[in-house]
Amino acid sequence: MLLRELREVLDDAGLRGSFLVRDLRSGAEIGFETDTPWPLASLVKVPLAVATLTRVHRGELDGATALEVQPGRVTTPGPTGLSRFRHPARIALDDLLYLSTSISDNTASDALFALTPPAEVTRIVRELGVEGIVVRHLIAELAETPAERFGAADVHLAHSLAIGAGTAGRGHRIPQLDVTRANTGSARACADLLQALWTPSKIAAEVADRVRELLRHHVFRQRLAPDFSSDATVWAGKTGTLLTLRHEAGVVEHADGGLFAVVALTESRVPAAHQPAAEAAMAHVARRLRDHLRAG
């Protein structure tokens, strides 16, 4: 009954999606469409951080190494950090991790991918015990969609194209939205990665601690964070947004010791870039699931 009601909330907001909330203390979970694969958009920056820091931990990379990064020179709305720089910059690997994960800087992410390519990120994450996440391409490809070919006044046309170009098998004419070509993962795979970061796992403790810190400082807090942030809770998460996709995955840490992984992967059928009602609906559904699980 609850799951049907929450699906209706999403539908009323023009969304469909996969949601999973897991109690990281007991292992109990609740959700729907939890094993459906989705293009991850910027959520892929979390496994990228895990793989990069694992290589630092193993001595294969040095976090203090300064790398010269070319400017992104992006002028369209959305991208942040180095992606909007106009001149080259030298930045330490550790600081690129902050820019990539906490600021969601695409140019910083691709500087990290130059050190640890997509296939290697997939391999390392699997080696660490997390299945179901496949990394296939650089972040730069996320900025090569129809949205970049339209002016700001016509961006709804790109969203209309994205809405109408999918197939029943989750293929898509836009490669970044095609689950056979994009970076992909399911709600369950994302929750598994979060669990490995917040509870003992094959991920080295210092690696997990650093990634948790980066996620606690994520600057985009308009989606799930409003319903999970308070004086008695801490929200640590990462958003992902691309055309019709609106995602977030994170962990809510309660002062009483409660610990819940929350994953929301959605797509919209509304041709608009800004959809505050959809963001609010996602947070409402995620919180209702967490409340249900927490109540036992």
Secondary structure as UniProt FT lines:
FT   HELIX           2..12
FT   TURN            13..14
FT   STRAND          15..23
FT   TURN            24..26
FT   STRAND          29..32
FT   TURN            34..35
FT   STRAND          38..39
FT   HELIX           41..44
FT   HELIX           45..57
FT   TURN            58..59
FT   TURN            63..64
FT   STRAND          66..69
FT   HELIX           81..84
FT   STRAND          89..92
FT   HELIX           93..102
FT   HELIX           106..115
FT   HELIX           118..127
FT   TURN            128..129
FT   HELIX           139..143
FT   HELIX           146..149
FT   HELIX           152..154
FT   HELIX           155..164
FT   TURN            168..169
FT   HELIX           175..177
FT   TURN            179..181
FT   STRAND          184..185
FT   HELIX           187..198
FT   HELIX           205..216
FT   HELIX           225..228
FT   TURN            231..232
FT   STRAND          233..242
FT   TURN            243..244
FT   STRAND          245..254
FT   TURN            255..256
FT   STRAND          259..268
FT   HELIX           276..294
//
